[in-house]
Amino acid sequence: MKPPFKIAIAGLGTVGSGVLQLLDRQADLLAQRAARRIVVAAVSARDRRRDRGADLSAVRWYEDAAAMAADPEVDVVVELIGGADGIARQVLDTALDHGKHVVTANKALMAHDGTRLAARAEERGLILAFEAAVAGGIPVIKGLREGLAGNRLERVYGILNGTSNYILTTMRESAHEFAEVLAEAQKLGYAEADPSFDIDGIDAAHKLAILASVGFGRPVDIAGVYAEGIRHVSRLDIDFAEELGYRIKLLGIARLTEDGLEQRVHPCMVPRATPIAAVEGVYNAVVAEGDFVGRVVLQGRGAGAFPTASAVAADLVDIAAGRHVPTFGLHTANLREIPGVPIEGHHGAYYIRLWRASM
Ligand SMILES: NC(=O)c1ccc[n+]([C@@H]2O[C@H](COP(=O)([O-])OP(=O)(O)OC[C@H]3O[C@@H](n4cnc5c(N)ncnc54)[C@H](OP(=O)(O)O)[C@@H]3O)[C@@H](O)[C@H]2O)c1
């Protein structure tokens, strides 16, 4: 067997501690699949005293995650802190500058800076892997990039935010209004104290921009994504949708048209008989339509410690085993700009509810 593959993990919160537990419990399995052992050599988080659900006594602890990313004994740096800039970005840049492969779950950073980071990794012959950044445990990046490499995609769309899907599902099932269900979701830990990233479609927009890049071979363009969330969906809309044979879902849709690429996130009425209408609660689903394969539906848990750790582990096994695919499926020099179609140019069916104010 080759020498152990040494990793450093920046961020030991929900995902980071899930990764620690997976690496511990599946150590033998991963060693077989990667043909070498994957060993945690260093970690960094803010609070050293917090229990991370794993024994870290033999692991180097860094106060400064960026300094850890330069650790000469480490082969790969796993960034699980989050945020589009600040320390997470510093960790990735430092790791790549020091010749280390990188694994990240950070959709915000990949959506805003993914093309630059991919180019930087490429220049140095390094891997930038990000399966966990889109749809948690669902292997959608690998599925599109490698599994559907023989197809031209026409459309990629999906339920990309579990919190919004949970709220819409619960509104329908419980007959409660948006605000009540959101408050309940916050109590249960399904929604953040500041829920705007989830319910205003921003998190889904980040994931859609990344999917569009992988699916259509274009640079990531978060500025070109139209994002509208679910704040304005009422119980009444949900009831009307049911009556008409539809479910309301927050979808992220990337579609190639004659005019260019549409990238949009907004509530949609989907026919009740379609597979995506049956994706309920915190589950995610991604549908890809290719010219040779037809329709492919991938569904599963889009968030949470263990599902997301599963995606991180898959990236680690690939890198440890020496499997190397360009970040977005093509070398960055070959990613081609596709003109964006603004939402105003979108042709499609609309649901309009007219409400007559009482005289
Ligand atoms: N949660 C999910 O289900 C999920 C799913 C897919 C992708 N992601 C992505 O995964 C990433 C992590 O998410 P999460 O939910 O695990 O976040 P989280 O629970 O808030 O954990 C963040 C971790 O980063 C650490 N941290 C913060 N600032 C730091 C700094 N300056 N230096 C070193 N460590 C620092 C925190 O340390 P302390 O613990 O000491 O405070 C914590 O351990 C994000 O990019 C997120 O978008 C999350």
The ligand as an SDF file (V2000), in Angstrom:
LIG
                    3D

 48 52  0  0  0  0  0  0  0  0999 V2000
  -24.6030   22.0580    7.0800 N   0  0  0  0  0  0  0  0  0  0  0  0
  -24.8830   21.4170    5.9550 C   0  0  0  0  0  0  0  0  0  0  0  0
  -25.7480   20.5500    5.9200 O   0  0  0  0  0  0  0  0  0  0  0  0
  -24.1090   21.7260    4.6960 C   0  0  0  0  0  0  0  0  0  0  0  0
  -24.4130   21.0150    3.5180 C   0  0  0  0  0  0  0  0  0  0  0  0
  -23.6650   21.2640    2.3540 C   0  0  0  0  0  0  0  0  0  0  0  0
  -22.6650   22.2120    2.3870 C   0  0  0  0  0  0  0  0  0  0  0  0
  -22.4150   22.9100    3.5490 N   0  0  0  0  0  0  0  0  0  0  0  0
  -21.3410   23.8840    3.5450 C   0  0  0  0  0  0  0  0  0  0  0  0
  -20.3100   23.3960    4.3830 O   0  0  0  0  0  0  0  0  0  0  0  0
  -19.6230   24.4820    4.9990 C   0  0  0  0  0  0  0  0  0  0  0  0
  -19.6690   24.3140    6.5060 C   0  0  0  0  0  0  0  0  0  0  0  0
  -20.9970   24.3240    6.9300 O   0  0  0  0  0  0  0  0  0  0  0  0
  -21.4230   23.8700    8.4180 P   0  0  0  0  0  0  0  0  0  0  0  0
  -22.8950   23.7610    8.4060 O   0  0  0  0  0  0  0  0  0  0  0  0
  -20.6160   22.7200    8.8750 O   0  0  0  0  0  0  0  0  0  0  0  0
  -21.0120   25.1880    9.2400 O   0  0  0  0  0  0  0  0  0  0  0  0
  -20.8560   25.3450   10.8170 P   0  0  0  0  0  0  0  0  0  0  0  0
  -21.5550   24.2430   11.5320 O   0  0  0  0  0  0  0  0  0  0  0  0
  -21.2070   26.7510   11.1400 O   0  0  0  0  0  0  0  0  0  0  0  0
  -19.2860   25.1240   11.0530 O   0  0  0  0  0  0  0  0  0  0  0  0
  -18.3370   26.0620   10.6900 C   0  0  0  0  0  0  0  0  0  0  0  0
  -17.0090   25.6820   11.3290 C   0  0  0  0  0  0  0  0  0  0  0  0
  -16.0260   26.6360   10.9080 O   0  0  0  0  0  0  0  0  0  0  0  0
  -15.2660   27.0110   12.0550 C   0  0  0  0  0  0  0  0  0  0  0  0
  -14.7310   28.3420   11.8500 N   0  0  0  0  0  0  0  0  0  0  0  0
  -15.3780   29.5210   11.7410 C   0  0  0  0  0  0  0  0  0  0  0  0
  -14.5170   30.5320   11.5820 N   0  0  0  0  0  0  0  0  0  0  0  0
  -13.2850   29.9710   11.5970 C   0  0  0  0  0  0  0  0  0  0  0  0
  -11.9630   30.4710   11.5170 C   0  0  0  0  0  0  0  0  0  0  0  0
  -11.7370   31.7930   11.3770 N   0  0  0  0  0  0  0  0  0  0  0  0
  -10.9280   29.6140   11.5930 N   0  0  0  0  0  0  0  0  0  0  0  0
  -11.1370   28.2810   11.7400 C   0  0  0  0  0  0  0  0  0  0  0  0
  -12.3710   27.7400   11.8320 N   0  0  0  0  0  0  0  0  0  0  0  0
  -13.4080   28.5790   11.7800 C   0  0  0  0  0  0  0  0  0  0  0  0
  -16.2240   26.9370   13.2310 C   0  0  0  0  0  0  0  0  0  0  0  0
  -15.4780   26.7860   14.4190 O   0  0  0  0  0  0  0  0  0  0  0  0
  -16.1700   26.5560   15.8800 P   0  0  0  0  0  0  0  0  0  0  0  0
  -16.8650   25.2320   15.7870 O   0  0  0  0  0  0  0  0  0  0  0  0
  -15.0440   26.5050   16.8320 O   0  0  0  0  0  0  0  0  0  0  0  0
  -17.1080   27.7040   16.0670 O   0  0  0  0  0  0  0  0  0  0  0  0
  -17.0120   25.6610   12.8540 C   0  0  0  0  0  0  0  0  0  0  0  0
  -16.3430   24.5310   13.3280 O   0  0  0  0  0  0  0  0  0  0  0  0
  -20.3100   25.7470    4.4560 C   0  0  0  0  0  0  0  0  0  0  0  0
  -19.6400   26.1990    3.3160 O   0  0  0  0  0  0  0  0  0  0  0  0
  -21.6890   25.2420    4.0660 C   0  0  0  0  0  0  0  0  0  0  0  0
  -22.2940   26.0320    3.0530 O   0  0  0  0  0  0  0  0  0  0  0  0
  -23.1100   22.6770    4.6810 C   0  0  0  0  0  0  0  0  0  0  0  0
  1  2  1  0
  2  3  2  0
  2  4  1  0
  4  5  1  0
  4 48  2  0
  5  6  2  0
  6  7  1  0
  7  8  2  0
  8  9  1  0
  8 48  1  0
  9 10  1  0
  9 46  1  0
 10 11  1  0
 11 12  1  0
 11 44  1  0
 12 13  1  0
 13 14  1  0
 14 15  2  0
 14 16  1  0
 14 17  1  0
 17 18  1  0
 18 19  2  0
 18 20  1  0
 18 21  1  0
 21 22  1  0
 22 23  1  0
 23 24  1  0
 23 42  1  0
 24 25  1  0
 25 26  1  0
 25 36  1  0
 26 27  1  0
 26 35  1  0
 27 28  2  0
 28 29  1  0
 29 30  1  0
 29 35  2  0
 30 31  1  0
 30 32  2  0
 32 33  1  0
 33 34  2  0
 34 35  1  0
 36 37  1  0
 36 42  1  0
 37 38  1  0
 38 39  2  0
 38 40  1  0
 38 41  1  0
 42 43  1  0
 44 45  1  0
 44 46  1  0
 46 47  1  0
M  CHG  2   8   1  16  -1
M  END
$$$$
